[in-house]
Amino acid sequence: MSRVALGSTLRFPLLLIAVAGFATNAFAAPKIAEGAYRVDWNRKVRDLCVDNYTNDDLTARDWQGVLGALGSICTLSNVREGKTEASWTGKCSQPGVGRVLDVKYEVSVKVNADGSFDILTVISGDQQARIPIRGERLKGAAATCNKEQPFFRPWQ
């Protein structure tokens, strides 16, 4: 076996291990346990159901996709996603009344050790708002979602 071939053979597994390490970090995102939650959404309290689609929405890419489906074109920056926390900045151009609005979103998601969660969206630019969302898991039989209960979709 030539020296070049031996060196190439040894480097490939190391490269594969390095790529695999990055891939697992890229897919880390906070997860809320599925079930029923009492959600305080900007001072409006409702019982909502968290499901696997709710958890899919807790990533920057899915947030960008939901806003895109609503007509906004958003670019992401400062994306940080981990097992219990995520945050990102989105700069969006979105249709407004008679003109295009430039809006900046600062989003943070945190799943607490007790199972509760906090989501904060701060909007600045042509629109301004501060939208806090806090959820606490219901106890006992109430913690199971029922058929009539609406689902928690944080970006819609």
N, C-alpha and C positions, 0 to 999 in steps of 0.2 A: 504494500500500500504506500502510495507516495505521501510525502509530508503535507502537501496541500490538501489532499483528500482527507487525511487524518484530522488536520486542523478544522476543516469545514464540518466534518462529522461531529466533532466535539462542541463546536460553537452553536450548532443548530438547536440541540436540546436546551442550552442555556437561554437562547433567544426565545424559544417557545415558553419556557418557564417565566421569563420576564413579561412576555405578552399576556400570559394567563394571569399573572399577578395584577396587571393593569385592568384587565377585563373584569375581574371580580370587584374591584373598587368602583369601576364605572357604573355597575349595576346596583350598587348599594343605594337604598332609599328608605326613608322612614315607613313603617307599617303600623297601622292602627288595627288592633284586634277586631275581627268582625263581630257585629252585634248591634244592639240598640244603644244610642247615646242621647243624653240631653245636651243639645247644642245651643249655645248662646252665640248667635250670629249677629253681631253689631247691635246688641241689646234686644234682639228678637229671639225668644227661647222656644224651641220645638224639639220634639223627640224624632230623631232621624236614624236610619239604618246605615251602618257602615258595611260595605261588601268589598269584594276583590276589585271592582271597578273604582271605588273610592280610593283605594290604595294606589291603583295605577295613576290616578290624577295627582298624586303627591310628588311628581317629578317635574323638573323644569321643562323637559321635552313635551310631556303630556299637557302641561299648562299652556305651552306655546301652541300646541295643536288645537286645544279647545278655543283659544282666542282666535286662531286662524280660521276655524270653522265659523266663528262669529263675524269674520270680515277684517280682522286686524292682521297686520304684518308685523311680526315681532322678532327682534334679535335678542339673543341671550348673552349675558356676561356675568362674571363673578359667581358661576354655578358651583355650589358646594353641596354634595349629597352624601349623607352617612346613614348609619342604621337608625338613629333616633332624631336626627336633625337634617334639615335641608334649607338652603337659601339661594336666591338668584335675583338678578336684576333683568328686567325685560324692558326694552325701548320699543314702543309700538307706534305705528301709524294706523289710525283707525278712522272709519267714516264717521263724520259728525253731521250736524245740520248745515248743509251748504258748503262744507269745507272738510279737509282732512285734519284730524287732531293728532298732535304729537304728545304721547303720554309715556311716562316712566313708571314702572311698577317695581317696588322692592318687596319681595315675598320671603317670608320665613315660616318654616314648619317645624314644630317640635312635638315629639311624642314623649310624654313624661313617664317616669318609672312606675307610677301608679296606674298607668293605662289611659290617663286623660291626654288631651292634645291641645295645642295652641297653634293657631295659624294667624299671621298678621300680614295684611297687604296694605302698603302705603303707596298711594297713587299721587303723582305730581306732574306738572306740565299744564297742558290745556284743560285737563280735568284734575281735581284734587279730592282725595278722600283718605280716610284711615279706616280699614275694615278689620276689626278683630273677630276671631272665631275661637270659641273655647268649647270643648266637648268633654263630658264625663260619662263613663259607662254606667248604664242603669244596672241596678242590682236585682238578683233573684230572677223570677219568671219574666220580669219586664225587660231583662237583658237580651231576650230572644226577639228577633225581628218578626213582625207579623205581616201578613199580605197587604194590608192597607197602609202600612207605614211608608212614607216617602224615603228615598235614598238620599244620602248626603253626597252632594256633588259640589265641591268647594268653589269651582270657577264658573258655574252657570247661574 
